[in-house]
């Protein structure tokens, strides 16, 4: 993953690629309703609207939704998502001072630790689920 990210507003201005909400939802693997929900929650902004009033999104929105989707699968809350996205947005700003950038990188390392902890918990849960399924197979074979 590249460590240099552009300011989202500058990216939208420079990007000529826009997608309607259905295209974004399909690219990310989310429902239209979920994309709208994240927009209404303030985690996502549109790049504009079509003359007919349909939402348009840029590549930055697709990237943000992929991060949101991954965070959701780890059990992060909307507020946690908002917080991490804010850190990532600020880090992408080339005008951020070196001192602030160092603070943000430290915050990002904290997010890494938290995500690793959540992943470890999910792995434990998956192990329990696998044991359960194996047990059910055994029950089914014994009763046949």
N, C-alpha and C positions, 0 to 999 in steps of 0.2 A: 504494500500500500504506500502510495506517495505521501511524504510528510508535508508537502507544500499544497495547500488548498487555497482556492481563491475566495474572495469575499462573495457571498451568495448573490448580492445585488449586482456586482460587477460581472459575475458569471452569467446571470440572466441577460444582462445587456449584451454580452459578447456572444452568447449562444444563439444560433439561428434555429436550433431544433426545439420544437415544442410539441407536447403531446396532450391530447385530450384525456380526460380522467379515465376513460375506459382503457386506453392504451397504457397509461401508467399503472392502473390496477393489474392489467394482464402481465406487464413486464415484471412487476414486483410479486405477483401472486397473492394479491389482496382483493377483497371485494370493493366495489364502488363505494358502498356505505362506509367501509373501514377507512378508505382514503379520505372521504368527506369528514369522518369523525376526527381523524388526526389533524385535518386542516382546521376544523372548528375548535379543537383543543389548543391550537396555536403552535403545533409542532411543524407545520408545513404551510408554505405560502404559494400562491399561484404566480405564474409569470404573466398573467393577464386573462382575458376572456376573448372568445371568438365574437364576431359581430352578432351571432345568435345567442350569446350569453353563456356559452359553455366554458368551463374552467380550462385553462391551459397551464401546463407544467413544463419546466425545463429539466435538463439532466440532473441538476442539483437536487430537485425534488425527488427524482427517482433514487438518487444516492441516499438522501435522508430517509426515505421510506424503507430502504433496505436496512439501514441502521436501526430504525424503529422496529421493524419486523424481527430482527435478530434480538434486540433488547426485550421485546415482548416474549419471545420464546424462552428467555432466561428468567422471566418473571419480574422485570423491572416495571415500576409504576410510571404513570404519565409524568409525574413531577421529576422522577429520576431521568426519564428520557429527555425532558426539557432541559434539565441541568447539564447532562452530557452533551447534548446538541449545542448548547450555549458555549460550552468549553471548546468544542470543535470549531464552531463558527468564529470565536474570538481568536483561536490559534491560526485560522486561515487568513486573518487580517494582516497584511504586510506592515501596517502602521503600528502594530502592537510593539511596545518596548521590549528590550531583551529581558529586563527584570520581570515584567508581566508574563512574557512567554515562558520563562523558567517556572513561574508559579503555575501556569496553566499545564505545563508538562508534568509537574508534580501531581496536580489534580488528575490528569489523565492516567498516571501510574496508579493512583488510588482506584480509578474506575477499572483498570485491568485486574487488580486484586479482587475487587468485588465481583466482576464477571467470572473470574476463575473459581471463586467460592460458589457462585450460583451454578456453574457448570458441574462442579464436583457433587453438589447436592442432586442435580438432575441425573448424573451418572449412577448415584446410589439408588435413586428411585427407579431408574431403568433396570438395575440389577434385581431389585425386588419384584418388579413387574415380570421380568424374564423368568425368575424362579416360580412365580405364580402360574405363568403360562405352561411351563414345563410340568408343574404339578397337575394342571388341568389335563394335559395330554396323558399323563400317567393314569389319572382317574378315568379318562375316556377309554384308554386301552384295557384297563382292568375290568371295566363294566361291559366290555364287548363280548 
